[in-house]
Amino acid sequence: MHSLYKYLGLLACLFLSSCSLLKELTSDDITRMTSELFDNSYDMVFYSTLSLLQAERYTIIQADKESGIIRGIQHVERNDVEWNLKAFGEATERESTEAVFLVLPLSEKRTEVKLSLYRNALMVTRQNGHTQKHDSHTMLLTESTYDKWLKKLKDEIKRREKLL
């Protein structure tokens, strides 16, 4: 009986901790997670961002220095569509990750970067011989993903500073 109470207590702890993991992010949380201040000039940060996207094998689809908007996309074609449709009735036909940077000059030597990452997918479902396709667009909200990207941007800025 004592082990039953331990087991129930453990289950209760797991349930409560999983509820806290599913907490909805506030706009302040998202801003904190997706923004970074750099003690570098606007030009250095802007061109380092372009260099980073290129190094990460993203196709740059927009780079507007006046507005500070940089958009890059990385496509992944899937070759397991038919197998997944047969096995699960659903498959991802095509997917991409889109990175959108907003580079904002704050002063001569200070720049803010806001980053948004999106997963775009073309989903295919098959039921009763009918195939349907629909697009899925979701913003990635994993803090560690943003931490990695912003750290890579810091590293790219340092690399480019050494070139000067």
N, C-alpha and C positions, 0 to 999 in steps of 0.2 A: 504494500500500500504506500509506503514511504517513497518508493521509486516512481509510483504513479504521480504523486504530487510534484516530484522533481521534474518529471516529464511534462506535466501540465504547466508548471512554472516556466520551463524552457520554451514551450510553445507560445505562452503569453508574451514572453520577452521578444521572441522572433516576430510575432504579429505586431507588437507595438513598434519595434524598430523598423519593420517594413513599411508601416504607415508613415513614419517620419521620412523615409526615403522617397515616398511618393508625393511629398509636399509640393504643392504647386509653386513654381517660382514667381516672385513678384517682378515688376519692371525694374526695381532697384537691384534685385539679384541678377537679372539679365544684364543690366548696364555694368555692374561690377565685374561680371564674368567675361563680358565681350569687349571691354574697353581697356586701353593702356595708355599711359603718358610716357613720352620719350623726351629725353633731354638732347634732342637732335633737331637739326633744321628740317623744315618741311620738305625741301628737295631731297635730302638724304633719306628720309623715311618713305617718301613717295616712290623714289626709284628703287629702294631696297625692297619695297613691297612687290613691285613688278619683277624684280630679280628672284624673289622668293617663290612667287607663283610659277615662274618659268622653271625653276629648279625642282619644284614639286610636280612638274609635268602637267600643269594646267594651261589651257588655251586662254589667252587673255582676250576677252570679248568687249571690254570697255576699259579705257584708261583716260580719264578726263582730268587733267591737272588743275584746271580752273575750279571744278567742283570738289575735287579730291576723291572722286568715286573710281574705284578699280574693281572690275568683276572678272573672275576667271572661272572656267568650268573644266571638269575632268569627266569624260565619258567612260562608261564601262559597258561593253556589249556582253550579253549573256549567251552562252551556247548550250545551256541546260533547260531551255524553255519547254521543249516538248516533253522531256523526261519529267519535269516538275508538274506540267499540266496533267500528264497521265497519272502520276503518283498522288498529287495533292489537289488537282483541279484549279491550281493557281500558280502563277509564275511571274517573275520579274523579267520582262523582255529587254528592257534597257534602263540603265540608271546613270545618274551623274551626281557629282558633288559640285556645288557652286559656292564659291567664296566671294563675298562682297565686302570690300574694305572701304571705309570712309576715313580719309586722312585729312585732319583739320589742323591748320597752323594756329597756335595759341600765342606765340611770340617768335622772335627771331631764332631762338634756340630751343623752343619747346613745341612739341607736336602731339596731338591726341589721335589715336587710332581706334576706330570702332569696327569690329569684325562681326559679320553674320555668316554662318555656314548653313547651307540647305542641302537636303537630300531630295533629289527629284527622281521619280521612277515612272515607267510605263508598266502598269500591272495588267496581266492577262488572266481572265478567269474563264473556265469552260464548265458549263453545266448542261446536261441533256443535249449535247451536240452543238450548243450555241456558245460562241466565243465572244467575250466582251473585253474591251480595253478601257482603262481609265488612268488618268494621270494622278500621281501623288506628289505633293510638295510639302515638305515638313522642315522646319528649322531644327537644327541639331542643338540640343541644350545640355550637352555633357561638358561640365566644367573642365575636365582634364583635356578634352579635345582643344578647347580655346587656349588653355595654358600652353599646350604643345605648340600651337600655331604662333602665339605671341612670343614664346621663347625663341622659336626659329626666326622670327622677324628680328628680335634683338640680336641674335647671332649673325644674321645677314648684315645688319647695320654695322656691327663690329668688324665684320670681314671687309665691308666696303670702306670703312674709315681707315683701315690699314693700307688701302690702296692709294689714299691721298698723300 
